[in-house]
Amino acid sequence: MEIEFVCHASVVLRRDSVHLISDPWLVGTAFDNGWALLAEPVFRPEDFASVTHIWFSHEHPDHFSARTLSLIPPAIRSRITVLFHSSLDKKVVQHCEKLGFGRVIELETGQWHTLATGFDILCSTWPNSDDSWLLVRTPETTLLNLNDCQANTQADVDSLHALTGDVDVLLTQYSISAWDGNAEDQARRCRGAETMLERTVRQARTLNAKHVVPFASFVWFCHEENFYMNSAMRPVGDAVRWLNEHTGSTPIVLYPGDRWQIGESLDCSSAVERYAADLASVPFRPRVPTAAVDFATLESAAAKLTARVIGSRSPLRLRISAVKAHARHLIRRLEHQPILTCARVFRAVALLQTRPARLWIDDHHCAYEFSLPAGLMPAQHSREGCDIALSSQALLYSLQFLWGGETLQINGRFHEIQPDGRAPLLEYLGIALGLNRQAGALARPL
């Protein structure tokens, strides 16, 4: 089997009649203009003419790129089979059907599926997430595409190994991919980046991988509000060094357009050097600027989100969810004062107390409060009295989409004013995220 590297988390696996591409993202930004590709792909929309199958691991925009799919010529789409794990919301499946792909197959978790003689796949969703991994088995090799699955702990990887067995090739994320501290928290982000390398080593060792392809990390934070996060990005050469020093796996680094026949020796030094040059160029790349959003637009978006949530949750359930969120926040904030914590949490739960998220809107220099079901309301807090600061544009996206809170956590377009200050807002937006994963969820603004 041959692997062609497309970019970021996308590869083409070729064996005989099967040409399977995973998670193609060729153009544009992702996560509300928070991410851009580190290296430009050479694979073009017309090159899908050689593809027989597309597999999507999950609907994050760096894996399921609607814009990329729209660029594939319709005549080519009609000859391609789409593969996606079974889901309640059916958004990915329905979108691909509307685009006119030849066939859309929902893969049941844990069930083998034969694409052609000698090419079998097993797809399984990751617990408590909408992500999934793909195990490819041919007579010559076994390959595991782990993409973003959170196989973090030894117990996680042991459970995975029980399902997959040893693998010949592991494709896995190796660097940071979400907010992990404010601009001044460089040491924290560096620790997080090292944790990702440790995770890669743990996965390689436990799965007894003969080869490891570091991928799903070839991005840069491209907005002026999150550009600081690039300072902790680790070059892929670090992943190569860690794998060489701590595992028996052979690292395989592929640059866009590179091909590797599995099992053959490959000199990856050129790819490592090219990625290093790309990373060195990031400080000189243009950043996406912030555009202010007026109050009326923000309040309208909040009203629509609130109405959507209220339409799906009873007032009592919403109140209980808010009380639990407030209690969790108190526990985190007061973890070093156990006696005070117990007293305040007990009182908050007994009185069904809730607390709105206090937001400072940087570009308007004013405060808002947000909660469910109350929505978004002007407030009189100072910046220091708020939990979190963000731009009106970043807040708008968070309110416009059911998955907006998750996007905000990933793109990092905010600043924590109070310790754990993101939690109150993200707890409320997490209720909307839960609706996004239910049957009937829509892939459009509210």
C-alpha positions as CSV (number, residue, x, y, z in Angstrom):
1,M,0.0,0.0,0.0
2,E,1.2,3.5,-0.8
3,I,0.6,6.7,1.2
4,E,0.5,10.1,-0.5
5,F,0.5,13.0,2.0
6,V,-2.0,15.7,1.0
7,C,-1.7,18.1,3.9
8,H,-2.4,18.4,7.7
9,A,-4.6,15.3,8.4
10,S,-5.2,14.2,4.9
11,V,-3.5,11.3,3.2
12,V,-4.4,9.1,0.2
13,L,-4.1,5.3,0.7
14,R,-3.6,3.4,-2.5
15,R,-3.8,-0.3,-3.0
16,D,-5.0,-1.8,-6.3
17,S,-8.5,-0.4,-7.1
18,V,-9.0,1.4,-3.8
19,H,-7.8,5.0,-3.5
20,L,-9.0,6.3,-0.1
21,I,-8.5,9.9,0.9
22,S,-9.0,11.0,4.5
23,D,-10.1,14.4,5.8
24,P,-9.3,16.6,2.8
25,W,-8.8,20.3,3.7
26,L,-7.2,22.1,0.7
27,V,-8.2,25.7,1.0
28,G,-9.3,28.4,3.4
29,T,-9.2,28.8,7.2
30,A,-10.8,26.8,9.9
31,F,-12.3,27.4,13.4
32,D,-13.7,30.9,12.8
33,N,-10.5,32.1,10.9
34,G,-8.3,30.7,13.7
35,W,-6.3,28.1,11.8
36,A,-4.6,28.0,8.4
37,L,-2.5,25.4,6.7
38,L,1.2,25.4,7.5
39,A,2.2,24.0,4.1
40,E,0.2,24.4,0.9
41,P,-1.1,21.2,-0.7
42,V,-0.2,20.2,-4.2
43,F,-3.3,18.1,-4.4
44,R,-6.0,19.9,-6.3
45,P,-9.8,19.5,-6.6
46,E,-9.4,17.9,-10.1
47,D,-7.1,15.3,-8.5
48,F,-10.1,13.7,-6.8
49,A,-10.7,12.1,-10.2
50,S,-8.3,9.3,-9.0
51,V,-10.1,8.9,-5.7
52,T,-12.6,6.1,-5.0
53,H,-13.4,6.8,-1.4
54,I,-13.4,9.7,1.1
55,W,-13.4,9.0,4.8
56,F,-14.1,11.7,7.3
57,S,-13.1,11.2,10.9
58,H,-15.3,13.9,12.4
59,E,-16.9,17.2,11.4
60,H,-14.3,19.6,12.7
61,P,-13.6,22.0,9.8
62,D,-9.9,21.0,9.5
63,H,-11.2,17.4,8.8
64,F,-14.5,18.0,7.2
65,S,-14.0,21.0,4.9
66,A,-17.2,21.9,3.2
67,R,-15.5,24.4,1.0
68,T,-13.0,21.8,-0.2
69,L,-15.8,19.4,-1.1
70,S,-17.7,22.1,-3.0
71,L,-14.6,22.6,-5.2
72,I,-14.6,19.0,-6.5
73,P,-16.2,19.0,-10.0
74,P,-19.7,17.5,-9.8
75,A,-18.9,14.8,-12.4
76,I,-16.0,13.6,-10.2
77,R,-18.1,13.7,-7.0
78,S,-20.7,11.4,-8.6
79,R,-18.0,8.6,-8.8
80,I,-16.8,8.8,-5.2
81,T,-18.1,6.9,-2.2
82,V,-18.2,8.8,1.1
83,L,-17.5,7.0,4.4
84,F,-18.5,8.4,7.8
85,H,-19.4,6.9,11.1
86,S,-23.0,6.5,12.1
87,S,-24.3,9.7,13.8
88,L,-27.5,11.0,15.3
89,D,-27.4,14.4,13.5
90,K,-26.7,13.1,10.0
91,K,-25.3,16.5,9.0
92,V,-22.2,15.1,7.3
93,V,-24.1,12.4,5.5
94,Q,-26.9,14.7,4.3
95,H,-24.5,17.4,3.2
96,C,-22.5,14.8,1.1
97,E,-25.8,13.4,-0.4
98,K,-26.9,17.0,-1.4
99,L,-23.5,17.5,-3.1
100,G,-24.1,14.5,-5.3
101,F,-21.5,12.0,-4.2
102,G,-22.0,8.7,-5.8
103,R,-22.7,6.9,-2.5
104,V,-22.6,7.7,1.2
105,I,-22.0,4.8,3.6
106,E,-22.5,5.1,7.4
107,L,-20.0,2.8,9.1
108,E,-21.2,1.1,12.2
109,T,-18.8,1.3,15.1
110,G,-16.7,-1.8,15.5
111,Q,-17.8,-3.6,12.3
112,W,-15.4,-4.5,9.5
113,H,-16.3,-3.3,6.1
114,T,-14.7,-4.5,2.8
115,L,-14.0,-1.9,0.2
116,A,-12.3,-4.4,-2.2
117,T,-10.6,-7.7,-2.0
118,G,-7.7,-7.3,0.3
119,F,-8.8,-3.9,1.6
120,D,-10.8,-3.9,4.8
121,I,-11.6,-1.1,7.2
122,L,-12.8,-0.8,10.8
123,C,-14.1,2.5,12.0
124,S,-14.9,3.2,15.7
125,T,-16.0,6.4,17.4
126,W,-14.0,7.7,20.4
127,P,-15.9,7.6,23.7
128,N,-17.7,10.8,24.7
129,S,-16.8,12.6,21.4
130,D,-17.9,12.8,17.8
131,D,-14.4,11.8,16.6
132,S,-13.5,8.4,15.2
133,W,-10.5,6.4,14.1
134,L,-9.9,4.1,11.1
135,L,-8.1,0.8,11.0
136,V,-7.1,-0.3,7.6
137,R,-6.1,-4.0,7.0
138,T,-4.6,-5.4,3.9
139,P,-2.7,-8.7,3.5
140,E,0.6,-6.8,3.7
141,T,0.0,-4.2,6.5
142,T,-2.2,-2.8,9.2
143,L,-2.6,1.0,9.4
144,L,-4.3,3.1,12.1
145,N,-5.4,6.6,11.4
146,L,-6.0,8.1,14.9
147,N,-6.3,11.7,13.8
148,D,-7.5,13.8,16.8
149,C,-8.8,11.0,19.0
150,Q,-8.0,11.8,22.6
151,A,-6.0,8.7,23.4
152,N,-4.2,10.5,26.2
153,T,-3.7,8.2,29.1
154,Q,-2.1,4.8,29.3
155,A,-5.5,3.4,30.1
156,D,-6.9,5.1,26.9
157,V,-4.2,3.6,24.7
158,D,-4.5,0.2,26.3
159,S,-8.2,0.1,25.5
160,L,-7.5,1.2,22.0
161,H,-4.8,-1.5,21.6
162,A,-7.3,-4.1,22.8
163,L,-9.4,-3.2,19.7
164,T,-6.8,-2.7,17.1
165,G,-3.9,-5.0,18.1
166,D,-0.4,-4.1,17.0
167,V,-0.2,-1.8,14.0
168,D,2.4,-1.5,11.3
169,V,1.7,2.2,10.7
170,L,0.3,4.8,13.1
171,L,-0.8,8.2,11.9
172,T,-1.3,10.5,14.9
173,Q,-1.3,14.2,16.1
174,Y,1.9,15.4,17.7
175,S,1.5,19.1,18.6
176,I,-0.9,21.5,20.4
177,S,-4.2,22.3,18.8
178,A,-6.2,24.4,21.2
179,W,-6.1,27.2,23.8
180,D,-3.8,26.4,26.7
181,G,-3.2,29.7,28.5
182,N,-3.1,33.4,27.8
183,A,-0.4,35.1,25.8
184,E,1.7,35.5,28.9
185,D,1.4,31.8,29.8
186,Q,4.2,30.7,27.6
187,A,5.6,28.1,30.1
188,R,2.1,26.5,30.4
189,R,1.8,26.2,26.6
190,C,5.3,24.7,26.3
191,R,4.4,22.1,28.9
192,G,1.3,21.3,26.9
193,A,3.3,20.9,23.8
194,E,5.7,18.5,25.5
195,T,2.7,16.5,26.8
196,M,1.6,16.0,23.2
197,L,5.1,14.5,22.4
198,E,4.8,12.2,25.4
199,R,1.4,11.1,24.2
200,T,2.8,10.3,20.7
201,V,5.5,8.2,22.3
202,R,3.0,6.4,24.6
203,Q,0.8,5.5,21.6
204,A,3.7,4.3,19.5
205,R,5.0,2.1,22.3
206,T,1.6,0.6,23.3
207,L,0.5,-0.1,19.8
208,N,3.9,-1.5,18.9
209,A,3.9,0.6,15.8
210,K,6.6,-0.2,13.3
211,H,6.3,3.2,11.7
212,V,4.7,6.5,13.0
213,V,3.6,9.2,10.6
214,P,3.2,12.5,12.6
215,F,0.4,14.5,11.1
216,A,-2.9,16.4,12.0
217,S,-0.7,19.2,13.4
218,F,0.5,21.1,10.3
219,V,-1.3,24.3,11.0
220,W,-0.6,27.8,12.3
221,F,-2.8,30.1,14.4
222,C,-3.6,32.8,11.8
223,H,-5.8,35.4,13.5
224,E,-4.4,38.5,15.2
225,E,-6.2,37.4,18.4
226,N,-4.6,34.0,18.7
227,F,-1.3,34.5,16.9
228,Y,0.6,34.3,20.2
229,M,-0.2,30.5,20.3
230,N,2.3,29.8,17.6
231,S,5.1,30.4,20.0
232,A,4.6,27.0,21.6
233,M,4.2,25.0,18.3
234,R,6.8,22.2,18.2
235,P,8.5,21.5,14.8
236,V,7.9,18.0,13.5
237,G,11.6,17.4,13.9
238,D,11.0,17.3,17.7
239,A,8.5,14.4,17.1
240,V,11.1,12.6,15.0
241,R,13.7,13.0,17.8
242,W,11.4,11.8,20.5
243,L,10.3,8.8,18.6
244,N,13.9,7.9,17.8
245,E,15.0,8.3,21.4
246,H,12.0,6.7,23.2
247,T,10.5,4.1,20.9
248,G,11.5,1.4,18.5
249,S,9.2,3.0,15.8
250,T,10.5,4.5,12.7
251,P,9.2,8.1,12.1
252,I,8.0,8.9,8.6
253,V,7.6,12.6,7.8
254,L,5.8,13.4,4.6
255,Y,5.5,16.8,3.0
256,P,2.5,17.6,0.7
257,G,2.9,15.6,-2.4
258,D,5.4,13.1,-0.9
259,R,4.6,9.4,-1.4
260,W,5.8,6.4,0.6
261,Q,5.4,2.7,-0.1
262,I,4.8,1.2,3.3
263,G,7.7,-0.8,4.5
264,E,10.3,0.8,2.3
265,S,13.1,2.9,3.8
266,L,12.6,6.7,3.3
267,D,14.9,9.7,3.9
268,C,12.6,12.2,5.6
269,S,15.3,14.9,6.2
270,S,14.1,17.1,3.3
271,A,10.5,17.0,4.6
272,V,11.6,17.9,8.1
273,E,13.7,20.8,6.8
274,R,10.8,22.1,4.7
275,Y,8.4,22.1,7.6
276,A,11.0,23.9,9.7
277,A,11.2,26.6,7.1
278,D,7.4,26.9,7.0
279,L,7.3,27.3,10.8
280,A,10.1,29.9,10.7
281,S,8.0,31.9,8.1
282,V,5.0,32.1,10.4
283,P,6.0,35.4,12.1
284,F,6.1,37.1,8.7
285,R,2.7,35.8,7.4
286,P,-0.3,38.1,7.2
287,R,-2.8,37.6,10.0
288,V,-6.6,37.7,9.8
289,P,-7.8,41.1,11.4
290,T,-10.7,41.6,13.7
291,A,-13.8,43.3,12.5
292,A,-16.2,44.8,15.1
293,V,-19.8,43.6,15.4
294,D,-22.5,45.9,16.6
295,F,-24.5,45.3,19.7
296,A,-27.8,44.6,17.9
297,T,-26.2,41.8,15.9
298,L,-24.8,40.2,19.1
299,E,-28.0,40.5,21.0
300,S,-30.0,39.0,18.1
301,A,-27.6,36.0,17.8
302,A,-27.9,35.4,21.6
303,A,-31.7,35.6,21.4
304,K,-31.8,33.0,18.6
305,L,-29.4,30.7,20.5
306,T,-31.4,31.0,23.7
307,A,-34.7,30.3,21.8
308,R,-33.1,27.2,20.2
309,V,-31.9,25.9,23.6
310,I,-35.2,26.7,25.3
311,G,-37.1,24.9,22.6
312,S,-35.1,21.7,23.4
313,R,-34.7,21.9,27.1
314,S,-37.3,22.4,29.9
315,P,-36.8,25.4,32.2
316,L,-36.1,23.0,35.1
317,R,-33.4,21.1,33.2
318,L,-31.8,24.3,32.1
319,R,-31.8,25.6,35.7
320,I,-30.3,22.3,37.0
321,S,-27.6,22.4,34.3
322,A,-26.7,26.0,35.3
323,V,-26.6,25.1,39.0
324,K,-24.3,22.2,38.3
325,A,-22.1,24.4,36.1
326,H,-21.9,27.0,38.9
327,A,-21.0,24.3,41.5
328,R,-18.2,22.9,39.2
329,H,-16.8,26.4,38.8
330,L,-16.8,27.0,42.5
331,I,-15.0,23.7,43.1
332,R,-12.3,24.6,40.6
333,R,-11.9,28.2,41.9
334,L,-11.7,27.2,45.5
335,E,-9.9,23.9,45.3
336,H,-7.2,25.0,47.7
337,Q,-9.8,26.0,50.4
338,P,-11.7,22.7,50.9
339,I,-13.8,23.8,53.9
340,L,-14.9,27.0,52.2
341,T,-15.5,25.1,49.0
342,C,-17.8,22.6,50.7
343,A,-19.8,25.3,52.4
344,R,-20.2,27.5,49.3
345,V,-21.0,24.6,47.0
346,F,-23.6,23.2,49.4
347,R,-25.3,26.6,49.7
348,A,-25.2,27.2,45.9
349,V,-26.9,23.8,45.2
350,A,-29.4,24.1,48.0
351,L,-30.5,27.5,46.8
352,L,-30.3,26.5,43.1
353,Q,-27.9,29.4,42.6
354,T,-26.6,30.2,39.1
355,R,-24.2,32.8,37.9
356,P,-24.0,34.4,34.5
357,A,-20.7,34.5,32.6
358,R,-19.2,38.0,32.8
359,L,-17.8,39.0,29.4
360,W,-15.6,42.0,28.5
361,I,-15.9,43.0,24.9
362,D,-12.5,44.3,24.0
363,D,-13.4,46.3,20.8
364,H,-16.3,48.0,22.5
365,H,-14.7,48.4,25.9
366,C,-17.8,47.3,27.8
367,A,-19.2,44.3,29.7
368,Y,-22.0,41.9,29.1
369,E,-23.4,39.0,31.0
370,F,-24.5,35.8,29.4
371,S,-26.5,32.9,30.7
372,L,-29.3,30.5,29.8
373,P,-32.1,31.1,29.5
374,A,-31.6,34.8,30.2
375,G,-29.4,35.4,27.1
376,L,-27.0,38.3,26.6
377,M,-27.5,41.5,28.7
378,P,-25.4,44.7,29.2
379,A,-23.6,44.8,32.5
380,Q,-21.7,47.4,34.6
381,H,-18.6,45.3,35.4
382,S,-15.1,46.7,35.0
383,R,-12.7,44.6,32.8
384,E,-11.0,43.3,36.0
385,G,-14.4,42.2,37.3
386,C,-15.2,40.0,34.2
387,D,-14.3,36.4,33.7
388,I,-13.1,36.6,30.2
389,A,-12.3,39.1,27.5
390,L,-12.9,38.6,23.8
391,S,-13.8,40.5,20.6
392,S,-17.4,41.0,19.5
393,Q,-16.6,39.0,16.4
394,A,-15.4,36.0,18.3
395,L,-18.4,36.2,20.6
396,L,-20.7,36.4,17.6
397,Y,-19.5,33.1,16.1
398,S,-19.9,31.5,19.5
399,L,-23.5,32.5,19.6
400,Q,-24.4,31.9,15.9
401,F,-23.6,28.1,15.9
402,L,-24.4,25.3,18.3
403,W,-20.7,24.3,18.2
404,G,-19.5,27.9,18.7
405,G,-18.2,27.3,22.2
406,E,-16.1,24.4,21.1
407,T,-14.7,26.5,18.3
408,L,-13.8,29.3,20.8
409,Q,-11.9,26.8,23.0
410,I,-10.0,25.5,20.0
411,N,-9.2,28.8,18.3
412,G,-8.2,30.5,21.5
413,R,-9.6,33.9,20.5
414,F,-10.1,35.1,24.1
415,H,-8.2,36.1,27.2
416,E,-8.9,34.7,30.7
417,I,-9.2,37.5,33.2
418,Q,-10.0,35.4,36.2
419,P,-8.5,31.9,36.8
420,D,-10.5,29.4,34.8
421,G,-12.5,32.4,33.6
422,R,-13.5,30.7,30.3
423,A,-15.5,28.0,32.2
424,P,-18.7,30.0,32.9
425,L,-19.2,30.9,29.2
426,L,-18.1,27.5,27.9
427,E,-20.4,25.7,30.3
428,Y,-23.4,27.5,29.0
429,L,-22.3,27.1,25.4
430,G,-21.7,23.4,26.1
431,I,-25.5,23.0,26.4
432,A,-25.8,24.2,22.9
433,L,-23.0,21.9,21.8
434,G,-25.0,18.9,23.2
435,L,-27.8,19.9,20.9
436,N,-25.5,20.0,18.0
437,R,-24.9,16.2,18.4
438,Q,-28.5,15.3,18.5
439,A,-30.9,14.2,15.7
440,G,-32.1,17.2,13.7
441,A,-29.1,19.4,14.3
442,L,-28.5,21.8,11.5
443,A,-25.2,22.8,9.8
444,R,-26.0,26.5,9.4
445,P,-26.2,29.6,11.6
446,L,-29.1,29.8,14.0
